[in-house]
Amino acid sequence: MSDPVEKRTVTVRIAGEEHVLRSSADPEYTRSCAEHLDARIREIRELSGMVENHRAVILAALSITDRYFQVQEELDQLRKEVISRSTNLVKRIEEEVE
């Protein structure tokens, strides 16, 4: 039987509100995630002059998700390039060995 994952409680402030989160992640990592989200929300509110917190939160989430998808696409392209290059290298090595 596997051990249950230990959950830690971390208090963070996002968009001016305090939240108590339970997570198996390192507390500093959880705080870092919350700080990143909070900073993005503040940036959107400052740039847009937006007053409504919920709209700024939605735009921040969309912005972070967009960046995530862009990075995933870049990672997929890099993986394809590594596979292609390694395949070509293996072929060249096999040709030299023969």
MMTF fields as JSON, N, C-alpha, C and O atoms, coordinates in Angstrom:
{
  "mmtfVersion": "1.0.0",
  "mmtfProducer": "UNKNOWN",
  "numBonds": 391,
  "numAtoms": 392,
  "numGroups": 98,
  "numChains": 1,
  "numModels": 1,
  "chainsPerModel": [1],
  "groupsPerChain": [98],
  "chainIdList": ["A"],
  "bondAtomList": [4, 2, 8, 6, 12, 10, 16, 14, 20, 18, 24, 22, 28, 26, 32, 30, 36, 34, 40, 38, 44, 42, 48, 46, 52, 50, 56, 54, 60, 58, 64, 62, 68, 66, 72, 70, 76, 74, 80, 78, 84, 82, 88, 86, 92, 90, 96, 94, 100, 98, 104, 102, 108, 106, 112, 110, 116, 114, 120, 118, 124, 122, 128, 126, 132, 130, 136, 134, 140, 138, 144, 142, 148, 146, 152, 150, 156, 154, 160, 158, 164, 162, 168, 166, 172, 170, 176, 174, 180, 178, 184, 182, 188, 186, 192, 190, 196, 194, 200, 198, 204, 202, 208, 206, 212, 210, 216, 214, 220, 218, 224, 222, 228, 226, 232, 230, 236, 234, 240, 238, 244, 242, 248, 246, 252, 250, 256, 254, 260, 258, 264, 262, 268, 266, 272, 270, 276, 274, 280, 278, 284, 282, 288, 286, 292, 290, 296, 294, 300, 298, 304, 302, 308, 306, 312, 310, 316, 314, 320, 318, 324, 322, 328, 326, 332, 330, 336, 334, 340, 338, 344, 342, 348, 346, 352, 350, 356, 354, 360, 358, 364, 362, 368, 366, 372, 370, 376, 374, 380, 378, 384, 382, 388, 386],
  "bondOrderList": [1, 1, 1, 1, 1, 1, 1, 1, 1, 1, 1, 1, 1, 1, 1, 1, 1, 1, 1, 1, 1, 1, 1, 1, 1, 1, 1, 1, 1, 1, 1, 1, 1, 1, 1, 1, 1, 1, 1, 1, 1, 1, 1, 1, 1, 1, 1, 1, 1, 1, 1, 1, 1, 1, 1, 1, 1, 1, 1, 1, 1, 1, 1, 1, 1, 1, 1, 1, 1, 1, 1, 1, 1, 1, 1, 1, 1, 1, 1, 1, 1, 1, 1, 1, 1, 1, 1, 1, 1, 1, 1, 1, 1, 1, 1, 1, 1],
  "groupList": [{"groupName": "MET", "atomNameList": ["N", "CA", "C", "O"], "elementList": ["N", "C", "C", "O"], "formalChargeList": [0, 0, 0, 0], "bondAtomList": [1, 0, 2, 1, 3, 2], "bondOrderList": [1, 1, 2], "singleLetterCode": "M", "chemCompType": "L-PEPTIDE LINKING"}, {"groupName": "SER", "atomNameList": ["N", "CA", "C", "O"], "elementList": ["N", "C", "C", "O"], "formalChargeList": [0, 0, 0, 0], "bondAtomList": [1, 0, 2, 1, 3, 2], "bondOrderList": [1, 1, 2], "singleLetterCode": "S", "chemCompType": "L-PEPTIDE LINKING"}, {"groupName": "ASP", "atomNameList": ["N", "CA", "C", "O"], "elementList": ["N", "C", "C", "O"], "formalChargeList": [0, 0, 0, 0], "bondAtomList": [1, 0, 2, 1, 3, 2], "bondOrderList": [1, 1, 2], "singleLetterCode": "D", "chemCompType": "L-PEPTIDE LINKING"}, {"groupName": "PRO", "atomNameList": ["N", "CA", "C", "O"], "elementList": ["N", "C", "C", "O"], "formalChargeList": [0, 0, 0, 0], "bondAtomList": [1, 0, 2, 1, 3, 2], "bondOrderList": [1, 1, 2], "singleLetterCode": "P", "chemCompType": "L-PEPTIDE LINKING"}, {"groupName": "VAL", "atomNameList": ["N", "CA", "C", "O"], "elementList": ["N", "C", "C", "O"], "formalChargeList": [0, 0, 0, 0], "bondAtomList": [1, 0, 2, 1, 3, 2], "bondOrderList": [1, 1, 2], "singleLetterCode": "V", "chemCompType": "L-PEPTIDE LINKING"}, {"groupName": "GLU", "atomNameList": ["N", "CA", "C", "O"], "elementList": ["N", "C", "C", "O"], "formalChargeList": [0, 0, 0, 0], "bondAtomList": [1, 0, 2, 1, 3, 2], "bondOrderList": [1, 1, 2], "singleLetterCode": "E", "chemCompType": "L-PEPTIDE LINKING"}, {"groupName": "LYS", "atomNameList": ["N", "CA", "C", "O"], "elementList": ["N", "C", "C", "O"], "formalChargeList": [0, 0, 0, 0], "bondAtomList": [1, 0, 2, 1, 3, 2], "bondOrderList": [1, 1, 2], "singleLetterCode": "K", "chemCompType": "L-PEPTIDE LINKING"}, {"groupName": "ARG", "atomNameList": ["N", "CA", "C", "O"], "elementList": ["N", "C", "C", "O"], "formalChargeList": [0, 0, 0, 0], "bondAtomList": [1, 0, 2, 1, 3, 2], "bondOrderList": [1, 1, 2], "singleLetterCode": "R", "chemCompType": "L-PEPTIDE LINKING"}, {"groupName": "THR", "atomNameList": ["N", "CA", "C", "O"], "elementList": ["N", "C", "C", "O"], "formalChargeList": [0, 0, 0, 0], "bondAtomList": [1, 0, 2, 1, 3, 2], "bondOrderList": [1, 1, 2], "singleLetterCode": "T", "chemCompType": "L-PEPTIDE LINKING"}, {"groupName": "ILE", "atomNameList": ["N", "CA", "C", "O"], "elementList": ["N", "C", "C", "O"], "formalChargeList": [0, 0, 0, 0], "bondAtomList": [1, 0, 2, 1, 3, 2], "bondOrderList": [1, 1, 2], "singleLetterCode": "I", "chemCompType": "L-PEPTIDE LINKING"}, {"groupName": "ALA", "atomNameList": ["N", "CA", "C", "O"], "elementList": ["N", "C", "C", "O"], "formalChargeList": [0, 0, 0, 0], "bondAtomList": [1, 0, 2, 1, 3, 2], "bondOrderList": [1, 1, 2], "singleLetterCode": "A", "chemCompType": "L-PEPTIDE LINKING"}, {"groupName": "GLY", "atomNameList": ["N", "CA", "C", "O"], "elementList": ["N", "C", "C", "O"], "formalChargeList": [0, 0, 0, 0], "bondAtomList": [1, 0, 2, 1, 3, 2], "bondOrderList": [1, 1, 2], "singleLetterCode": "G", "chemCompType": "PEPTIDE LINKING"}, {"groupName": "HIS", "atomNameList": ["N", "CA", "C", "O"], "elementList": ["N", "C", "C", "O"], "formalChargeList": [0, 0, 0, 0], "bondAtomList": [1, 0, 2, 1, 3, 2], "bondOrderList": [1, 1, 2], "singleLetterCode": "H", "chemCompType": "L-PEPTIDE LINKING"}, {"groupName": "LEU", "atomNameList": ["N", "CA", "C", "O"], "elementList": ["N", "C", "C", "O"], "formalChargeList": [0, 0, 0, 0], "bondAtomList": [1, 0, 2, 1, 3, 2], "bondOrderList": [1, 1, 2], "singleLetterCode": "L", "chemCompType": "L-PEPTIDE LINKING"}, {"groupName": "TYR", "atomNameList": ["N", "CA", "C", "O"], "elementList": ["N", "C", "C", "O"], "formalChargeList": [0, 0, 0, 0], "bondAtomList": [1, 0, 2, 1, 3, 2], "bondOrderList": [1, 1, 2], "singleLetterCode": "Y", "chemCompType": "L-PEPTIDE LINKING"}, {"groupName": "CYS", "atomNameList": ["N", "CA", "C", "O"], "elementList": ["N", "C", "C", "O"], "formalChargeList": [0, 0, 0, 0], "bondAtomList": [1, 0, 2, 1, 3, 2], "bondOrderList": [1, 1, 2], "singleLetterCode": "C", "chemCompType": "L-PEPTIDE LINKING"}, {"groupName": "ASN", "atomNameList": ["N", "CA", "C", "O"], "elementList": ["N", "C", "C", "O"], "formalChargeList": [0, 0, 0, 0], "bondAtomList": [1, 0, 2, 1, 3, 2], "bondOrderList": [1, 1, 2], "singleLetterCode": "N", "chemCompType": "L-PEPTIDE LINKING"}, {"groupName": "PHE", "atomNameList": ["N", "CA", "C", "O"], "elementList": ["N", "C", "C", "O"], "formalChargeList": [0, 0, 0, 0], "bondAtomList": [1, 0, 2, 1, 3, 2], "bondOrderList": [1, 1, 2], "singleLetterCode": "F", "chemCompType": "L-PEPTIDE LINKING"}, {"groupName": "GLN", "atomNameList": ["N", "CA", "C", "O"], "elementList": ["N", "C", "C", "O"], "formalChargeList": [0, 0, 0, 0], "bondAtomList": [1, 0, 2, 1, 3, 2], "bondOrderList": [1, 1, 2], "singleLetterCode": "Q", "chemCompType": "L-PEPTIDE LINKING"}],
  "groupTypeList": [0, 1, 2, 3, 4, 5, 6, 7, 8, 4, 8, 4, 7, 9, 10, 11, 5, 5, 12, 4, 13, 7, 1, 1, 10, 2, 3, 5, 14, 8, 7, 1, 15, 10, 5, 12, 13, 2, 10, 7, 9, 7, 5, 9, 7, 5, 13, 1, 11, 0, 4, 5, 16, 12, 7, 10, 4, 9, 13, 10, 10, 13, 1, 9, 8, 2, 7, 14, 17, 18, 4, 18, 5, 5, 13, 2, 18, 13, 7, 6, 5, 4, 9, 1, 7, 1, 8, 16, 13, 4, 6, 7, 9, 5, 5, 5, 4, 5],
  "groupIdList": [1, 2, 3, 4, 5, 6, 7, 8, 9, 10, 11, 12, 13, 14, 15, 16, 17, 18, 19, 20, 21, 22, 23, 24, 25, 26, 27, 28, 29, 30, 31, 32, 33, 34, 35, 36, 37, 38, 39, 40, 41, 42, 43, 44, 45, 46, 47, 48, 49, 50, 51, 52, 53, 54, 55, 56, 57, 58, 59, 60, 61, 62, 63, 64, 65, 66, 67, 68, 69, 70, 71, 72, 73, 74, 75, 76, 77, 78, 79, 80, 81, 82, 83, 84, 85, 86, 87, 88, 89, 90, 91, 92, 93, 94, 95, 96, 97, 98],
  "secStructList": [7, 7, 7, 7, 7, 7, 7, 3, 3, 3, 3, 3, 3, 3, 6, 6, 3, 3, 3, 3, 3, 3, 3, 1, 1, 7, 2, 2, 2, 2, 2, 2, 2, 2, 2, 2, 2, 2, 2, 2, 2, 2, 2, 2, 2, 2, 2, 2, 7, 7, 7, 7, 2, 2, 2, 2, 2, 2, 2, 2, 2, 2, 2, 2, 2, 2, 2, 2, 2, 2, 2, 2, 2, 2, 2, 2, 2, 2, 2, 2, 2, 2, 2, 2, 2, 2, 2, 2, 2, 2, 2, 2, 2, 2, 2, 2, 2, 7],
  "xCoordList": [0.857, 0.0, 0.892, 1.839, 0.605, 1.427, 1.03, -0.113, 2.023, 1.771, 0.973, 1.219, 0.017, -0.72, 0.223, 1.142, -0.014, 0.808, 0.499, -0.66, 1.558, 1.382, 0.956, 1.611, -0.13, -0.629, -0.236, -0.375, 0.251, 0.635, -0.317, -0.813, -0.56, -1.416, -0.536, 0.438, -0.893, -0.148, -1.153, -2.174, -0.857, -1.709, -1.068, 0.106, -1.848, -1.357, -2.346, -3.502, -1.87, -2.734, -2.76, -1.727, -3.968, -4.163, -5.28, -6.377, -4.979, -5.96, -6.564, -7.758, -5.725, -6.176, -6.931, -7.386, -7.071, -7.801, -6.866, -6.013, -7.043, -6.242, -6.901, -8.112, -6.063, -6.552, -5.698, -4.472, -6.336, -5.627, -5.709, -6.791, -4.532, -4.465, -3.838, -2.925, -4.336, -3.719, -3.131, -3.815, -1.843, -1.159, -0.05, 0.534, 0.227, 1.353, 2.66, 3.739, 2.565, 3.759, 4.485, 3.906, 5.751, 6.533, 5.849, 5.414, 5.746, 5.072, 5.654, 4.912, 6.965, 7.576, 7.144, 6.966, 6.977, 6.508, 5.068, 4.731, 4.239, 2.845, 2.79, 2.012, 3.61, 3.662, 4.124, 3.594, 5.112, 5.626, 4.548, 4.419, 3.78, 2.668, 1.642, 1.18, 1.296, 0.314, 0.841, 0.091, 2.123, 2.718, 2.718, 2.477, 2.988, 2.971, 1.569, 1.414, 0.564, -0.815, -1.199, -1.789, -0.868, -1.196, -0.542, -1.175, 0.722, 1.424, 0.766, 0.645, 0.344, -0.299, -1.646, -2.007, -2.386, -3.67, -3.445, -4.145, -2.471, -2.161, -1.753, -2.182, -0.918, -0.462, -1.641, -1.721, -2.549, -3.724, -4.595, -5.08, -4.786, -5.62, -4.989, -5.691, -3.66, -2.973, -3.007, -3.252, -2.759, -2.722, -4.091, -4.211, -5.115, -6.457, -7.304, -8.327, -6.876, -7.698, -8.916, -9.873, -8.873, -9.997, -10.192, -9.229, -11.421, -11.734, -12.218, -11.894, -12.988, -13.576, -12.508, -11.838, -12.376, -11.371, -11.619, -10.683, -12.892, -13.167, -12.787, -12.33, -12.966, -12.579, -11.063, -10.542, -10.358, -8.893, -8.365, -7.386, -9.004, -8.6, -8.794, -7.932, -9.925, -10.191, -9.163, -8.639, -8.874, -7.885, -6.488, -5.726, -6.151, -4.851, -4.771, -3.749, -5.845, -5.861, -5.727, -4.998, -6.421, -6.305, -4.899, -4.362, -4.316, -2.96, -1.945, -1.08, -2.053, -1.142, -1.356, -0.393, -2.604, -2.902, -2.348, -1.791, -2.494, -1.944, -0.433, 0.097, 0.257, 1.716, 2.066, 3.033, 1.302, 1.507, 1.403, 2.252, 0.363, 0.182, 1.339, 1.808, 1.795, 2.927, 4.18, 4.893, 4.44, 5.62, 5.483, 6.462, 4.279, 4.058, 4.36, 4.979, 3.928, 4.184, 5.69, 6.212, 6.378, 7.832, 8.509, 9.43, 8.061, 8.618, 8.373, 9.267, 7.175, 6.865, 7.789, 8.293, 8.008, 8.896, 10.33, 11.005, 10.787, 12.136, 12.273, 13.296, 11.251, 11.276, 11.383, 12.164, 10.591, 10.646, 12.034, 12.565, 12.605, 13.943, 14.985, 15.864, 14.902, 15.842, 15.7, 16.701, 14.476, 14.245, 14.818, 15.484, 14.562, 15.062, 16.582, 17.187, 17.195, 18.655, 19.275, 20.276, 18.688, 19.251, 19.072, 19.947, 17.952, 17.734, 18.772, 19.35, 19.003, 20.009, 21.41, 22.202, 21.709, 23.011, 23.203, 24.276, 22.164, 22.232, 22.482, 23.296, 21.8, 21.992, 23.432, 24.045, 23.963, 25.339, 26.328, 27.288, 26.101, 26.986, 26.911, 27.937, 25.693, 25.531, 26.217, 26.816, 26.136, 26.793, 28.31, 28.987, 28.837, 30.284, 30.773, 31.874, 29.962, 30.344, 30.382, 31.227, 29.464, 29.403, 30.571, 30.738],
  "yCoordList": [-1.187, 0.0, 1.235, 1.31, 2.203, 3.397, 4.405, 4.453, 5.211, 6.237, 7.37, 7.746, 7.917, 9.065, 10.264, 10.422, 11.092, 12.273, 13.287, 13.604, 13.787, 14.768, 16.107, 16.644, 16.629, 17.932, 18.977, 18.763, 20.095, 21.196, 22.361, 22.572, 23.098, 24.281, 25.511, 25.714, 26.319, 27.534, 28.667, 28.515, 29.791, 30.971, 31.908, 32.257, 32.315, 33.212, 34.358, 34.273, 35.426, 36.562, 36.713, 36.896, 36.631, 36.773, 37.788, 37.654, 38.801, 39.84, 40.472, 40.765, 40.676, 41.35, 40.473, 40.954, 39.196, 38.285, 37.202, 36.695, 36.863, 35.801, 34.457, 34.292, 33.493, 32.147, 31.141, 31.255, 30.158, 29.069, 27.873, 27.369, 27.427, 26.342, 25.111, 25.218, 23.943, 22.676, 22.056, 21.87, 21.739, 21.224, 20.269, 20.4, 19.315, 18.412, 19.03, 18.499, 20.143, 20.831, 21.529, 21.798, 21.812, 22.566, 23.914, 24.558, 24.349, 25.619, 26.819, 27.714, 26.841, 27.956, 27.946, 29.004, 26.763, 26.656, 27.17, 27.909, 26.778, 27.238, 28.755, 29.412, 29.309, 30.775, 31.441, 32.478, 30.838, 31.385, 31.399, 32.378, 30.334, 30.28, 31.373, 32.066, 31.514, 32.524, 33.929, 34.793, 34.158, 35.471, 35.786, 36.925, 34.77, 34.965, 35.367, 36.315, 34.651, 34.963, 36.358, 37.142, 36.662, 37.963, 39.094, 40.116, 38.909, 39.933, 40.136, 41.267, 39.046, 39.153, 39.858, 40.656, 39.565, 40.236, 41.735, 42.552, 42.094, 43.518, 44.205, 45.324, 43.523, 44.095, 44.366, 45.431, 43.409, 43.579, 44.729, 45.542, 44.79, 45.871, 47.234, 48.194, 47.322, 48.595, 49.006, 50.169, 48.042, 48.348, 48.693, 49.531, 48.051, 48.235, 49.24, 49.712, 49.563, 50.424, 49.695, 50.314, 48.375, 47.539, 47.565, 47.461, 47.702, 47.734, 46.376, 45.957, 45.696, 44.429, 43.343, 42.984, 42.837, 41.812, 40.55, 39.968, 40.119, 38.85, 38.892, 37.888, 40.031, 40.14, 40.103, 39.467, 40.78, 40.764, 39.356, 38.94, 38.624, 37.241, 36.368, 35.553, 36.538, 35.756, 36.074, 35.166, 37.36, 37.739, 37.239, 36.825, 37.274, 36.75, 35.253, 34.754, 34.54, 33.092, 32.796, 31.882, 33.559, 33.368, 33.692, 32.991, 34.732, 35.123, 34.047, 33.693, 33.532, 32.48, 31.201, 30.508, 30.883, 29.693, 29.838, 28.886, 31.012, 31.276, 31.058, 30.409, 31.589, 31.418, 29.94, 29.455, 29.24, 27.812, 27.059, 26.224, 27.357, 26.691, 27.022, 26.149, 28.27, 28.65, 27.859, 27.366, 27.74, 27.006, 25.527, 24.89, 24.973, 23.57, 23.344, 22.343, 24.262, 24.154, 24.225, 23.451, 25.141, 25.244, 23.95, 23.468, 23.396, 22.15, 20.996, 20.185, 20.922, 19.884, 19.999, 18.994, 21.231, 21.445, 21.032, 20.406, 21.376, 20.981, 19.463, 18.904, 18.801, 17.339, 16.722, 15.797, 17.242, 16.733, 16.945, 16.072, 18.099, 18.389, 17.457, 16.971, 17.202, 16.29, 14.88, 14.214, 14.425, 13.088, 13.008, 12.033, 14.024, 14.033, 14.024, 13.247, 14.873, 14.943, 13.651, 13.178, 13.084, 11.846, 10.69, 9.831, 10.66, 9.628, 9.753, 8.757, 10.973, 11.204, 10.829, 10.27, 11.129, 10.793, 9.283, 8.769, 8.579, 7.114, 6.547, 5.636, 7.068, 6.599, 6.824, 5.943, 8.004, 8.303, 7.378, 6.916, 7.11, 6.216, 4.811, 4.157, 4.343, 3.008, 2.896, 1.865, 3.942, 3.944, 3.888, 3.195, 4.594, 4.6, 3.255, 2.814, 2.613, 1.332, 0.237, -0.657, 0.324, -0.683, -0.487, -1.22],
  "zCoordList": [0.0, 0.0, 0.0, 0.783, -0.865, -0.947, 0.124, 0.58, 0.507, 1.507, 0.882, -0.264, 1.63, 1.095, 0.98, 1.783, -0.016, -0.228, 0.864, 1.131, 1.488, 2.561, 1.977, 1.084, 2.484, 2.046, 3.085, 4.289, 2.599, 3.477, 3.256, 2.149, 4.301, 4.209, 4.017, 4.742, 3.039, 2.727, 2.569, 1.898, 3.188, 3.048, 2.037, 2.158, 1.035, -0.009, -0.191, 0.221, -0.813, -1.134, -2.649, -3.293, -3.2, -4.649, -4.865, -4.322, -5.667, -6.012, -4.766, -4.719, -3.762, -2.549, -1.572, -0.534, -1.886, -1.004, -0.486, -1.214, 0.773, 1.372, 1.113, 1.264, 0.714, 0.426, 1.169, 1.188, 1.781, 2.434, 1.501, 1.202, 1.044, 0.077, 0.713, 1.532, 0.33, 0.746, -0.503, -1.51, -0.418, -1.595, -1.184, -0.109, -2.045, -1.803, -2.308, -2.048, -3.023, -3.525, -2.377, -1.325, -2.606, -1.633, -1.39, -2.344, -0.137, 0.154, -0.598, -1.002, -0.788, -1.526, -2.991, -3.595, -3.554, -4.929, -5.032, -5.957, -4.09, -4.072, -3.94, -4.632, -3.057, -2.906, -4.197, -4.595, -4.842, -6.095, -7.171, -7.905, -7.27, -8.234, -7.941, -8.847, -6.674, -6.268, -6.555, -7.009, -6.293, -6.559, -8.048, -8.447, -8.875, -10.325, -10.792, -11.562, -10.329, -10.693, -10.197, -10.94, -8.957, -8.391, -9.188, -9.456, -9.565, -10.342, -11.703, -12.174, -12.33, -13.643, -13.532, -14.398, -12.47, -12.247, -12.055, -12.653, -11.224, -10.995, -12.29, -12.572, -13.081, -14.35, -15.28, -15.892, -15.385, -16.246, -15.738, -16.525, -14.432, -13.875, -14.133, -14.451, -13.995, -14.221, -15.691, -16.013, -16.581, -18.014, -18.57, -19.464, -18.047, -18.615, -17.84, -18.337, -16.625, -15.782, -15.258, -14.794, -15.336, -14.948, -13.431, -12.671, -13.008, -11.591, -11.105, -9.994, -11.929, -11.507, -11.388, -12.357, -10.165, -9.89, -10.701, -11.249, -10.781, -11.455, -12.929, -13.474, -13.579, -14.994, -15.142, -16.058, -14.248, -14.285, -14.031, -14.651, -13.129, -12.843, -14.079, -14.409, -14.762, -15.97, -17.054, -17.699, -17.257, -18.266, -17.893, -18.767, -16.618, -16.174, -16.436, -16.906, -16.132, -16.375, -17.865, -18.251, -18.706, -20.153, -20.648, -21.505, -20.119, -20.504, -20.125, -20.927, -18.911, -18.447, -19.243, -19.575, -19.552, -20.346, -21.758, -22.305, -22.349, -23.671, -23.671, -24.572, -22.679, -22.59, -22.404, -22.991, -21.611, -21.403, -22.736, -23.05, -23.511, -24.803, -25.757, -26.487, -25.751, -26.597, -26.221, -27.095, -24.941, -24.472, -24.808, -25.196, -24.665, -25.034, -26.513, -26.875, -27.362, -28.801, -29.073, -29.876, -28.413, -28.564, -28.114, -28.774, -27.011, -26.498, -27.473, -27.712, -28.032, -29.023, -30.235, -30.735, -30.705, -31.848, -31.51, -32.327, -30.323, -29.902, -29.807, -30.202, -29.286, -29.21, -30.6, -30.819, -31.539, -32.908, -33.508, -34.195, -33.242, -33.764, -33.157, -33.869, -31.866, -31.205, -31.766, -32.027, -31.951, -32.518, -33.929, -34.276, -34.735, -36.105, -36.131, -36.869, -35.338, -35.317, -34.792, -35.329, -33.753, -33.203, -34.186, -34.294, -34.9, -35.91, -37.018, -37.452, -37.47, -38.505, -38.018, -38.777, -36.786, -36.22, -36.136, -36.453, -35.71, -35.647, -37.045, -37.202, -38.053, -39.425, -39.878, -40.479, -39.585, -39.976, -39.276, -39.892, -38.011, -37.254, -37.828, -38.013, -38.111, -38.682, -40.038, -40.346, -40.845, -42.162, -41.999, -42.759, -41.037, -40.812, -40.267, -40.596, -39.444, -38.865, -39.947, -39.908, -40.897, -41.963, -42.845, -43.82]
}
